[in-house]
């Protein structure tokens, strides 16, 4: 009888526990980065791109 009571309590509280765990996980994730900018049909540029850092002529 006690085992059945524990099982019902577990299943009754499980959805709230899962929702809380999901919220906590989302809170620990880094912020979303903006998508790359489309320059033309073949070129895109990411927001973190810096020409000075990647210029091979330096």
C-alpha positions in Angstrom: 0.0 0.0 0.0 2.8 2.4 0.9 4.6 1.7 -2.4 1.4 2.6 -4.3 1.1 5.9 -2.4 4.7 6.8 -3.1 4.2 5.9 -6.8 1.2 8.2 -7.1 3.0 11.1 -5.3 6.0 10.7 -7.7 3.8 10.8 -10.8 1.7 13.7 -9.4 4.8 15.9 -8.8 6.9 14.8 -11.9 5.5 17.3 -14.4 6.4 20.3 -12.1 9.8 18.9 -11.5 10.5 18.5 -15.2 9.3 22.0 -15.9 11.5 23.4 -13.2 14.5 21.5 -14.5 13.9 22.7 -18.0 13.6 26.3 -16.8 16.8 26.0 -14.8 18.6 24.5 -17.9 17.4 27.4 -20.1 18.6 29.9 -17.6 22.2 28.5 -17.7 22.5 28.6 -21.5 24.4 31.5 -23.1 22.4 34.2 -24.9 21.5 33.5 -28.5 23.9 35.1 -31.0 22.4 37.1 -33.9 22.4 35.4 -37.3 25.0 36.2 -39.9 24.4 39.2 -42.3 23.8 38.3 -45.9 26.0 40.5 -48.1 25.0 39.0 -51.5 24.2 35.6 -53.0 27.5 34.0 -52.1 28.8 35.9 -49.1 27.7 36.3 -45.5 29.4 38.0 -42.6 29.0 36.9 -38.9 28.6 39.6 -36.3 31.9 38.5 -34.6 33.9 38.9 -37.8 36.7 41.5 -37.6 38.7 42.2 -40.7 41.7 43.5 -38.8 42.1 40.2 -36.9 41.9 38.0 -40.1 43.6 40.2 -42.7 46.5 38.1 -44.1 48.3 41.2 -45.5 49.3 42.3 -42.0 
